């Protein structure tokens, strides 16, 4: 009799556990989009407007689709660029690959923009063009 009760308990447990396993599929991981969707240039001296004077420090702010900062989830690479006109051909500024860039004498009269990308961004995202840069007072 004890063997029979033990057998029923064992079968019941197997059925209960089997039901829990069979009917439950793991929920899929939510898809997270870590690609950069926008990058803008801000001025550390005047956060409300950009002053384009030699010596001013410009900072790139890259954001994901949800508006969160891109650096929160991944490493972001930057490339600052300059051109002779607002719609001109932009060339990389040698060595200007950090999140910030300090305007130099060679930037006077030039227009500036920055590219940002991370491992989830298929091609670099460019900021709007700012300029022209003027000499310091």
DAJO-V77218 format. One record per residue. N is the residue number from 1. RES is the residue in one small letter. OMEGA is omega as a letter, one per 20 degrees, with the letter a starting at -180 (999 if undefined). Layout:
# DAJO-V77218
n;res;omega
N;RES;OMEGA
N;RES;OMEGA
This chain:
# DAJO-V77218
n;res;omega
1;x;r
2;x;r
3;x;a
4;x;r
5;x;r
6;x;r
7;x;r
8;x;r
9;x;r
10;x;r
11;x;r
12;x;a
13;x;a
14;x;r
15;x;a
16;x;r
17;x;r
18;x;r
19;x;a
20;x;a
21;x;a
22;x;a
23;x;a
24;x;r
25;x;r
26;x;r
27;x;r
28;x;r
29;x;r
30;x;a
31;x;a
32;x;a
33;x;a
34;x;r
35;x;r
36;x;a
37;x;r
38;x;r
39;x;r
40;x;r
41;x;r
42;x;a
43;x;a
44;x;r
45;x;a
46;x;a
47;x;a
48;x;r
49;x;a
50;x;r
51;x;a
52;x;r
53;x;r
54;x;a
55;x;r
56;x;r
57;x;r
58;x;a
59;x;r
60;x;r
61;x;r
62;x;a
63;x;r
64;x;a
65;x;a
66;x;r
67;x;r
68;x;a
69;x;a
70;x;a
71;x;r
72;x;a
73;x;a
74;x;r
75;x;a
76;x;r
77;x;a
78;x;r
79;x;r
80;x;a
81;x;r
82;x;r
83;x;r
84;x;r
85;x;a
86;x;a
87;x;a
88;x;r
89;x;a
90;x;r
91;x;r
92;x;r
93;x;a
94;x;r
95;x;a
96;x;a
97;x;r
98;x;a
99;x;a
100;x;r
101;x;r
102;x;a
103;x;a
104;x;a
105;x;r
106;x;r
107;x;a
108;x;a
109;x;a
110;x;r
111;x;a
112;x;r
113;x;a
114;x;r
115;x;r
116;x;r
117;x;r
118;x;a
119;x;a
120;x;a
121;x;a
122;x;r
123;x;a
124;x;r
125;x;a
126;x;r
127;x;r
128;x;r
129;x;r
130;x;r
131;x;i
132;x;r
133;x;r
134;x;r
135;x;r
136;x;a
137;x;999
